[in-house]
Amino acid sequence: MRLLLPLLLLLSCPCLPAQEAPPPLTEYEGRVIARTMHWKGAEWLIRRVREQEEGPSQMRAQLQVKPGMVVCDMGCGNGYHTLPLAAMVGEKGKVYAVDVQPEMIEMLKQNIASKGLKNIVPIDGLYHDPKLPPNTCDMILMVDVYHEFSHPVQMLAAMRAALKPGGQLVLCEFRAEDENVPIKPEHKMSKAQINKEMNANGFKLVREYDGLPWQHLMFFGKDEKGAVSTPAPQVK
């Protein structure tokens, strides 16, 4: 069932012909890959207690986003972080907002229209390809998203290619080390696991912030040695 469900999700997505995608994984580097949160659960993203539980305003302040930057909100959902990021980069900046669920992108577009924003580019991504232009992003942000990637190797390679020199990949993930964080285990990651997976795909830790209530916030740059050459992961 763990393999069948992601496969059915892939086949049901009109933007992702099955023949174009590598097989989805259910495990990677010893970690169980979580199922993608369904778009019908989008209300959870804007719950009133989120600020108290996760400190998203505090998290965004730690990003140190500047006007004119090009930022990607990977796994943007309905735009909870996308819209504030658009304000942070300003009119001369740009936010790429990527999601694999067309319904999420539609909700995002409605939110963009209601705010009259012109500096957000919605992207219908694929499970194995975020469709980001190469060498364009100063920062790619993933908030509680990476642990759901069914194609982590392909996605990390594509995001690495999309980063400018000196660009950063930022992960915000629920702390697996803390049993008091009330999130299912498969939706948590430890620092050790995050570093293991990022290091294996050509990234190195450059900064981290430990002040969020429930989550790790870790900043990665490109490893000068480039991505590590490893055999293709096996489907499980």
Backbone as a ProteinNet text record, in pm:
[ID]
protein_1_A
[PRIMARY]
MRLLLPLLLLLSCPCLPAQEAPPPLTEYEGRVIARTMHWKGAEWLIRRVREQEEGPSQMRAQLQVKPGMVVCDMGCGNGYHTLPLAAMVGEKGKVYAVDVQPEMIEMLKQNIASKGLKNIVPIDGLYHDPKLPPNTCDMILMVDVYHEFSHPVQMLAAMRAALKPGGQLVLCEFRAEDENVPIKPEHKMSKAQINKEMNANGFKLVREYDGLPWQHLMFFGKDEKGAVSTPAPQVK
[TERTIARY]
82.8	0	86.3	204.7	290.9	340.5	368.6	414.1	298.8	185.5	72.8	14	1.4	-63	13.3	148.8	220.1	209.6	208.6	198.5	64.1	-43.3	-176.3	-184.7	-120.5	-119.7	-50.5	59.5	130.6	43.9	-21.2	-100.8	-225.1	-272.1	-394.2	-366.7	-239.2	-205.7	-194.1	-281	-279.7	-151.8	-74.6	45	165.9	151.6	266.5	244.3	268.9	256.9	350.3	296.9	374.1	502.4	502	619.5	734.9	710.3	815.3	884.4	825.7	879.4	949.5	1062.1	1123.1	1027.7	1046.8	958.7	968.4	857.5	860.7	920.6	986.4	1041.9	947.3	955.5	885.6	985.3	1114.4	1220.3	1340.9	1416	1539.7	1638.4	1759.1	1866.1	1818.6	1741.1	1695	1574.4	1516.1	1400.7	1275.6	1164.5	1036	986.5	952.7	901.5	752.8	715.4	576.3	488.9	362.3	266.9	246.1	225.8	200.9	67.7	67.6	-56.9	-153.6	-273.7	-373.2	-421.2	-454	-496.6	-622.5	-702.4	-823.5	-790.1	-663.6	-621.1	-558.6	-578.2	-512.3	-551.9	-670.1	-713	-618.1	-553.3	-460.2	-341.2	-307.7	-193.9	-219.1	-345.6	-378	-451.2	-432.6	-496.9	-451	-537.5	-511.3	-393.4	-371.9	-266.2	-130.5	-120.3	7.4	118.5	87.7	190.1	245.1	156.9	198.5	277.8	232.2	293.9	427.3	435.6	553	637	579.8	654.2	693.1	599.8	634.9	689.5	640.6	695.4	841.6	870.1	1006.9	1095	1040.9	1114.3	1148.8	1049.2	1074.4	1175.5	1173.9	1271.6	1413.3	1428.4	1560.2	1612.6	1526.6	1570.4	1658.5	1641.4	1719.4	1700.7	1575.8	1541.6	1550	1608.8	1626.9	1547.3	1507.9	1440.3	1524.9	1457.7	1525.5	1569.6	1559.4	1600.7	1500.1	1547.1	1461.2	1454.7	1335	1314.4	1213.4	1231.8	1133.7	1069.7	937.9	862.4	824.8	906.4	887.1	782.8	679.8	568.5	485.8	451.6	391.2	250.8	180.5	42.4	-42.9	-123.3	-213.7	-148.1	-16.5	54.9	77	69.4	84.3	215.5	325.1	453.9	481.3	421.1	447.8	415.8	299.4	257.5	347.9	381.7	477.2	613.8	659.3	787.4	782.6	669.3	654.4	668.5	616.5	631	776.8	846.1	985.5	1079.5	1056.7	1145.8	1110.1	987.4	947.1	920.9	890	852.3	965.6	1089.9	1203.4	1247.5	1187.5	1219.3	1115.7	1132.1	1040.5	1032.4	912.7	891.8	835.7	909.7	857.4	783.1	658.8	577.2	543.1	600.3	590	506.3	414.6	341.1	301.6	288.8	254.4	103.9	26.7	-117.9	-183.1	-244.2	-306.3	-407.6	-474.5	-573.3	-506.2	-387.7	-313.6	-273.5	-226.1	-186.2	-305.4	-422.5	-542.2	-577	-566.8	-591.6	-490.2	-365.3	-261.1	-293.9	-333.8	-365.4	-479.7	-577.3	-687.6	-638.1	-546	-490.1	-404	-329.7	-248.4	-337.6	-445.6	-537.5	-603.8	-638.8	-705.8	-614.3	-482.8	-385.1	-328	-356.9	-306.6	-155.8	-97	48.7	95	209.6	261	397.3	454	589.7	595.9	484.2	478.9	454.4	534.9	521	478.1	348.4	303.8	355.7	398.2	450	384.2	322.9	271.7	389.4	449.6	566.6	530.5	632.5	617.4	680.3	644.4	699.1	850.3	904.2	1047.8	1116.3	1039.9	1096.6	1018.6	1083	1012.5	994.7	1053.4	1041.9	1096.7	1199.6	1262.1	1366.3	1376.3	1480.7	1618.1	1719	1852.2	1916.5	1994.2	2078.2	1998.2	1883.7	1795.9	1765.9	1775.9	1725.3	1835.8	1809.3	1897	1868.9	1745.2	1705.7	1589.1	1593	1480.3	1438.6	1315	1262.9	1168.8	1189.4	1099.3	1055	928.7	874	787.7	836.5	764.1	726.3	819.6	791.4	887.4	1016.1	1115.9	1089.6	1045.3	1025.9	917.6	840.3	734.8	779.1	899.2	943.6	955.8	883.7	893.5	1013.1	1074.4	1190.9	1297.8	1350.1	1440.9	1568	1625.6	1750.9	1728.6	1624.6	1596.3	1559.8	1481.3	1440.2	1558.4	1644.8	1760.8	1855.4	1871	1956.2	1898.9	1767.4	1703.1	1711.4	1693.1	1700.6	1844.1	1938.7	2079.9	2112.8	2061.1	2084.5	2015.5	1905.5	1829.5	1891.2	1979.1	2041.1	2151.6	2156.2	2269.6	2393.7	2511.7	2630.7	2609.2	2632.2	2607.4	2464.1	2376.3	2237	2223.4	2109.8	2089.8	1960.5	1970.5	1855.5	1821.7	1697.3	1658.8	1551.6	1578.9	1483	1429.8	1298.9	1231.6	1154.4	1198.3	1139.4	1112.8	1001.8	968.5	1077.3	1113.1	1225.6	1192.8	1263.3	1245.7	1305.9	1402.1	1467.8	1377.4	1268.5	1181.2	1047.8	1029	904.7	784.4	807.8	697.4	637.1	704.3	646.8	535.5	408.7	294.9	268.2	368.2	359.3	395.9	332.4	363.1	510.9	572.4	716.6	763.4	683.6	726.2	725.5	666.3	665.2	767.5	859.3	967.5	1101.7	1203.7	1340	1437.7	1541.2	1647.7	1752.2	1832.7	1942.2	2037.9	2065.4	2159	2107.5	1977.7	1920.5	1920	1886.2	1886	2025.3	2124.8	2262.3	2306.4	2269.4	2305.9	2254.7	2129.4	2068.5	2118.8	2136.6	2186.7	2331.7	2415	2555.4	2568.8	2479.9	2484.7	2443.8	2387.8	2337.9	2399.6	2521.8	2596.8	2569.5	2521.6	2496.3	2574.1	2606.5	2673.7	2604.5	2600.7	2536.9	2619.2	2552.6	2622.6	2569	2446.9	2389.1	2268.9	2237.8	2116.1	2063.5	1933.3	1866.9	1783.7	1803	1738	1630	1583.7	1490.5	1343.3	1308.6	1167.3	1104.8	973.9	910.3	918.6	896.4	885.2	982.9	1048.5	1118	1266.2	1340.9	1476.1	1466.2	1560.1	1573.5	1719.7	1745.5	1882.2	1906.5	2019.6	2054.2	2171.3	2155.1	2257.5	2302.2	2431.7	2487.6	2538	2575.2	2631.3	2768.5	2790.8	2923.8	3015.3	3130.2	3222.3	3264.7	3259.7	3298.9	3189.2	3071.8	2960.6	2885.4	2783.2	2701.6	2782.8	2761	2830.7	2772.7	2859.2	2813.7	2778.1	2650.1	2604	2515.4	2505.6	2416.2	2272.5	2193	2051.4	1984.7	1900.6	1833.2	1738	1725.7	1640.4	1497.9	1401	1261.1	1231.3	1158.4	1122.1	973.1
-120.5	0	125.6	120.9	239.5	277.1	175.9	205.1	237.3	169	184.4	324.3	381.5	512.2	622.5	636.1	738.9	716.9	589.3	560.6	605	579	622.2	773.7	842.3	988.4	1040	975	1015.1	995.1	879.5	847.9	936	983.6	1065.3	1210.8	1250.3	1389.9	1413.7	1495.8	1514.1	1578.2	1647	1715.8	1624.8	1499.4	1412.4	1277.7	1264.9	1135.7	1035.8	916.8	818.6	780.1	778.7	734.5	833.3	955.4	1055.5	1059.7	1000.6	1009.9	881.8	892.4	773.6	714.7	589.2	530.3	606.6	628.8	697.7	608.5	667.9	593.8	600	500.9	504.7	518.9	496.7	516.4	579.1	658.2	716.1	735.6	684.6	696.7	654.3	544.9	491.9	561.8	653.9	732.2	696.5	679.1	656.4	789.4	791.4	911.9	927.4	1043.3	1068.2	1092.9	1066	1096.7	1247.3	1295.4	1438	1479	1590.9	1641.4	1677.6	1624.8	1647.5	1793	1843.3	1983.3	2011.9	1909.1	1930.7	1966	1944	1981.4	2119.4	2200.3	2330.8	2424.8	2406.7	2492.6	2481.4	2364.5	2345	2439.8	2477.5	2565.3	2705.7	2745	2881.1	2879.7	2773.6	2763.1	2878.1	2922	3038.7	3018.2	2894.8	2869.9	2843.9	2854.8	2822.7	2916.8	3043.6	3138.6	3099.1	3057.8	3017.7	2886.7	2791.5	2659.5	2656.4	2727.4	2716.4	2843.8	2956.8	3082	3116.3	3112.8	3139.2	3279	3379.2	3515	3519.5	3451.8	3441.9	3368.3	3261.4	3184.7	3270.3	3344.2	3426.4	3537.3	3591	3693.8	3637.9	3511.2	3448	3422.5	3426.2	3403	3516.1	3633	3751	3783.4	3771.9	3804.5	3955.2	3996.7	4137.7	4176.8	4305.6	4351.5	4322.2	4278.3	4248.1	4104.7	4025.8	3885.5	3802.7	3689.9	3591.2	3469.7	3442.4	3336.7	3236.9	3110.3	3007.7	2952.5	2947.4	2880.6	2743.4	2643.5	2508.5	2435.3	2383.9	2325	2435.2	2533.6	2658.6	2642.2	2536.6	2521.2	2637.8	2690.5	2800.8	2938.2	2940.1	3066.7	3126.9	3046.2	3096.2	3172.1	3117.3	3186.3	3267.5	3229.3	3295.8	3444.6	3478.7	3618.9	3706.4	3663.8	3744.7	3755	3647.8	3653.1	3753.8	3762.3	3858.9	4001.8	4026.6	4159.7	4185.4	4082	4096.8	4125.2	4061.9	4083.8	4211.7	4260.3	4386	4377.2	4491.2	4496.2	4454.2	4477.2	4440.3	4295.6	4229.1	4089.3	3997.2	3868	3770.5	3648.7	3589.2	3465.8	3360.5	3252.4	3135.4	3051.1	3015.9	2936.8	2804.2	2695.9	2565	2469.7	2399.8	2292.5	2187.9	2062.5	1954.1	1932.7	1997.6	1980.4	2102.3	2084.2	2196.4	2271.6	2200.9	2266.2	2368	2333.4	2427	2550.8	2528.5	2640.2	2730.5	2671.3	2751.5	2838.3	2780.7	2859.2	2972.7	2941.6	3043.3	3157.1	3124.2	3226.3	3315.7	3256.5	3337.1	3433.2	3386	3472.6	3583.2	3550	3650.4	3759	3716.8	3811.7	3902.2	3844.4	3923.9	4031.5	4007.6	4104.7	4193.6	4160.6	4239.3	4230.6	4118.3	4103.3	4070.1	4126.6	4107.9	4036.9	4008	3952.6	3806.4	3734.4	3591.3	3512.7	3408.7	3322.1	3183.1	3146.9	3012.2	2908.3	2794.4	2687.4	2555.4	2489.9	2354.4	2258.7	2224.5	2137.9	1991.3	1912.1	1767.4	1705.2	1581.3	1515.5	1497.6	1497.8	1478.5	1601.4	1709.6	1827	1952.5	2047.4	2168.6	2270	2244.4	2333.5	2473.5	2483	2612.7	2643.9	2769.5	2807.2	2790.9	2750.2	2732.1	2864	2858	2969.8	3099.3	3087.8	3204.7	3239.7	3145.3	3165.7	3200.8	3305.3	3336.6	3243.8	3198.6	3111.5	3023.4	2897.8	2806.5	2759.9	2791	2760.3	2640.8	2546.5	2431.9	2422.7	2452.3	2447.7	2322.5	2226.4	2101.2	2032.6	2034.3	1985	1873	1892.6	1800.7	1655.6	1630.1	1492.1	1417.9	1491	1429	1399.9	1440.5	1421.5	1273	1230.5	1091.3	1069.6	1181.5	1176.7	1273.5	1246.8	1343	1370.2	1268.6	1287.5	1378.7	1352.6	1433.8	1577.2	1592.1	1725.2	1806.3	1744.3	1816.1	1856.7	1770.6	1804.7	1923.8	1924.2	2033.5	2164.4	2157.1	2278.6	2330.4	2239.4	2280.2	2356.1	2307.2	2373.7	2509.7	2525.2	2651.2	2759.4	2721.7	2820	2896.8	3025.5	3107	3069.5	3106.9	3092.1	3165.8	3099.4	3159.7	3147.8	3091.1	3072.9	2968.2	2971.4	2881.2	2800.3	2675.5	2586.7	2582.1	2615.2	2627.2	2524.3	2444.3	2344.4	2382.9	2380.4	2396	2266.8	2186.5	2054	2031.6	1967.3	1933.9	1845.5	1872.7	1806.4	1662.7	1567.1	1426.5	1396.7	1478.7	1455.8	1487.7	1557.1	1604.4	1530.9	1439.4	1362	1444.7	1564.3	1651.5	1728.5	1725.7	1788.1	1696.8	1741.2	1652.5	1629.9	1574.9	1546.7	1400.4	1335.3	1195.3	1178.8	1068.4	1048.3	1063	1016.9	1024.2	1168.4	1260	1401.6	1482.5	1413.8	1478.1	1438.4	1520.8	1486.6	1532.8	1452.9	1491.9	1572.9	1648.6	1721.1	1625.4	1513.7	1416.9	1363.8	1334.9	1282.7	1389	1511.6	1621.2	1640	1646.1	1663.1	1546.3	1426.4	1307.3	1316.9	1354.5	1359.5	1478.4	1591.9	1708.6	1687.7	1634.9	1610.1	1512	1413.5	1313.3	1369.3	1490.5	1547.5	1683.1	1705.4	1822.9	1949.8	1938.3	2055.4	2045.8	2160.6	2166.1	2268.1	2239.5	2328.3	2455.2	2570.8	2697.9	2778.6	2747.2	2821.3	2745.1	2762.1	2703.5	2791.5	2775.8	2854.1	2758.1	2761.3	2664.8	2726.9	2846.6	2916.5	2896.3	2815	2793.2	2695	2705.7	2620.2	2470.7	2431.8	2290	2243	2333	2295.5	2330.1	2253.3	2290.5	2390.9	2484.1	2573.1	2567.9	2508.1	2480.6	2534.8	2602	2668.8	2594.7	2559.4	2484.2	2559	2557.2	2608.8	2494.4	2525	2422.1	2381.3	2252.7	2203.1	2229.7	2287.7	2321.5	2198.6	2083.1	1959.2	1909.1	1969.5	1927.8	1811.5	1768.6	1657.7	1530	1451.5	1324.4	1225.1	1154.5	1054.8	927.4	893.7	773.6	692.5	560.6	479.2	524.8	503.1	540.1	466.4	536.7	472.4	363.8	261.1	148.4	172.9	133.6	144.6	43.2	87	-2.9	1.2
0	0	0	71.4	76.9	-62.2	-146.5	-281.8	-373.7	-354.1	-444.7	-438.4	-318.2	-305.7	-378.1	-356	-432.8	-582.7	-625	-767.2	-821.5	-744	-787.7	-794.9	-699.4	-702.3	-827	-865.2	-985.4	-1109.1	-1115.5	-1233.6	-1243	-1128.2	-1129.2	-1161.2	-1164.5	-1190.3	-1340.2	-1400.6	-1545.4	-1596.3	-1506.9	-1552.5	-1550.7	-1508.5	-1491.5	-1557.7	-1688.3	-1754.1	-1688.6	-1657.2	-1581.3	-1652.5	-1787.5	-1859.9	-1851.3	-1810.8	-1804.5	-1668.3	-1566.5	-1431.6	-1390.7	-1319.4	-1259.6	-1156.3	-1119	-1016.8	-885.5	-816.9	-688	-580	-483	-370.9	-251.7	-166.6	-38	76	48.1	146.7	78.9	156.9	104.8	218.8	201.5	301.4	440.5	445.4	572.9	632.1	558.9	606.7	527.4	597.6	530.4	474.7	346.2	281.7	314	362.3	400.8	277.9	292.6	186.5	178	55.4	34.7	96.2	168.3	224.2	111.8	116.8	11.9	14.7	-104.3	-114.2	-32.7	-4.9	74.9	219.8	257.6	392.3	398.4	294.6	286.5	400.7	456.7	568	686.4	701	812.9	802.1	679	657.6	711.5	718	762.9	897	975	1106.6	1197.2	1284.7	1368	1461.7	1506.2	1605.2	1539.9	1409.2	1344.3	1389.9	1405.1	1449.3	1586.3	1674.9	1809.1	1804.7	1723.3	1721.5	1646.6	1535.7	1449.7	1440	1474.8	1463.5	1321	1225.4	1085.6	1059.4	1131.2	1113.2	1157.7	1266.9	1316.7	1215.6	1158.8	1059.2	938.5	887.1	768.1	796.6	917.6	952.8	948	986.1	985.9	845	745.6	607.5	556.6	613.5	573.9	425.5	380.3	241.7	222.5	111.3	81	-43.7	-55	-177	-300.8	-406	-531.2	-545.5	-438.4	-446	-525.2	-577.7	-642.3	-549.9	-501.9	-403.1	-456.4	-422	-458.3	-331.6	-330.2	-224.3	-279.1	-245.1	-298.2	-214.7	-281.2	-208.5	-144.8	-225.7	-175.9	-122.1	-162.4	-117.7	-162.9	-71	-104.7	-90.6	-63.3	-60.5	76	180.8	317.8	335.7	280.8	286.9	160.3	49.4	-77.7	-73	-21.2	-20.4	67.5	189.3	266.8	199.6	135.7	65.2	-48.8	-116.9	-225.7	-173.8	-54.8	5.5	43.6	87.2	130.2	13.8	-102.4	-217.2	-292	-274.9	-335.8	-484.7	-543.4	-685.2	-777.9	-737.2	-821.5	-801.5	-705.3	-680.5	-743	-718.7	-777.7	-685.6	-680.4	-605.8	-699.9	-717.7	-787.6	-683.9	-712.8	-620.9	-688.1	-635.8	-700.6	-616.6	-681.3	-614.4	-718.6	-674.1	-767	-777.2	-690.2	-693.9	-760.1	-875.3	-946.2	-860.4	-771.3	-685.5	-592.3	-543	-459.2	-540.2	-662	-747.3	-777.4	-795.7	-822.2	-700.8	-581	-459.6	-447.7	-480	-477.2	-573.1	-694.9	-794.7	-747	-681	-628	-520.1	-436.3	-331.9	-392.4	-497.3	-566	-624.9	-690.1	-752.8	-649.1	-534.5	-431.3	-373.2	-379.8	-328.6	-438.6	-564.1	-675.2	-692.4	-656.4	-663.3	-804.5	-842.7	-978.2	-981.3	-865.6	-863.4	-821.7	-837.3	-806.1	-934.7	-954.7	-1072.4	-1026.2	-1039.4	-1001.1	-1101.1	-1050.7	-1135.7	-1097.3	-1195.3	-1176.3	-1188.8	-1076.9	-1077.8	-1095.2	-1121.2	-1128.9	-1005.2	-977.4	-859.3	-868.4	-989.6	-1007.7	-1067.4	-1092.2	-1157.9	-1117.5	-1047.8	-1006.7	-1118.6	-1233.8	-1351	-1324	-1244.4	-1217.8	-1324	-1367	-1461.8	-1396.5	-1471.9	-1414.6	-1373.5	-1266.2	-1223.6	-1201	-1135.2	-1117.4	-972.7	-880.7	-744.9	-645.5	-567.2	-455	-337.5	-328.1	-217.6	-259.5	-217.3	-234.8	-96.1	-58.5	74	68.1	160.6	174.1	319.1	344.4	480.1	494.8	572.3	596.8	465.7	370.9	236	193.7	218.4	163	200.4	322.9	368.7	290.3	208.6	127.6	-15.8	-53.1	-191.5	-225	-326.8	-372.3	-464.3	-509.8	-597.8	-543.2	-424.3	-361.5	-440.9	-501.6	-576	-695.8	-773.1	-891.4	-852.6	-745.5	-703.2	-651	-573.6	-521.6	-633.7	-733.4	-847.3	-923.9	-943.2	-1016.8	-938.7	-808.9	-727.2	-719.7	-714.2	-713.9	-841.9	-953.9	-1082.1	-1088.6	-1015	-1018	-930.5	-838.8	-750.2	-820.2	-792.2	-838.1	-756.7	-802.4	-718.1	-586.6	-477.3	-347.4	-299.4	-381.6	-342.2	-233.3	-163.6	-50.6	-63	-22	-8.5	140.3	176	316.6	349.6	452.7	498.5	635.7	649.2	777.4	800.1	896.8	918.6	1067	1097.4	1235.5	1295.9	1419.9	1486.1	1525	1465.2	1501.5	1637.8	1682.1	1810.8	1929.5	1904.4	2012.4	2008.2	2101.7	2104	2145.5	2197	2236.7	2119.6	2003.8	1884.7	1833.1	1836.7	1809	1660.2	1592.8	1449.4	1426.5	1329.7	1300.4	1266.7	1307.9	1288.3	1144.8	1049.6	909.8	856.3	932.3	893.3	973	1039.1	1112.9	1051.8	1075.6	1035.4	1142.8	1164.5	1255.8	1180.2	1254.6	1190.6	1121.4	1186.8	1129.2	995.9	988.1	864.1	754.9	791.5	694.1	635.8	723.2	676.1	588.7	626.9	550.1	406.9	391.2	258.4	177.3	242.7	169.9	126.2	214.1	180.3	64.2	57.7	-47.8	-183.7	-182.8	-307.6	-340.3	-289.3	-331.1	-254.2	-129.2	-45.9	85	141.9	271.5	360.2	489.1	585.5	601.7	590.2	607	725.3	767.9	880.2	932.6	1059.7	1115.9	1227.8	1253.5	1358.2	1441.3	1572.1	1661.3	1748.4	1714.4	1800.9	1771.6	1672.8	1641.9	1740.7	1766.1	1866.8	1836.3	1709.1	1675.9	1568	1499	1376.2	1376.4	1296.3	1258.5	1143.2	1137.4	1022.9	981.4	863.8	821.5	680.5	664	538.8	474	347	275.1	150.5	125.9	2.5	-83.2	-205.9	-292.8	-241.4	-237.3	-204.6	-323.7	-298.7	-407.8	-486.9	-422.4	-490	-583	-573.2	-657.7	-597.7	-666.6	-618.3	-615.6	-512.3	-499.7	-598.1	-667.8	-764	-690.6	-692	-624.3	-717.5	-695.9	-778.9	-764.5	-868.1	-862.7	-747.4	-668	-555.3	-602	-523.4	-558.2	-508.8	-587.8	-550.2	-440.7	-337.5	-228.9	-204.2
[MASK]
++++++++++++++++++++++++++++++++++++++++++++++++++++++++++++++++++++++++++++++++++++++++++++++++++++++++++++++++++++++++++++++++++++++++++++++++++++++++++++++++++++++++++++++++++++++++++++++++++++++++++++++++++++++++++++++++++++++++++++

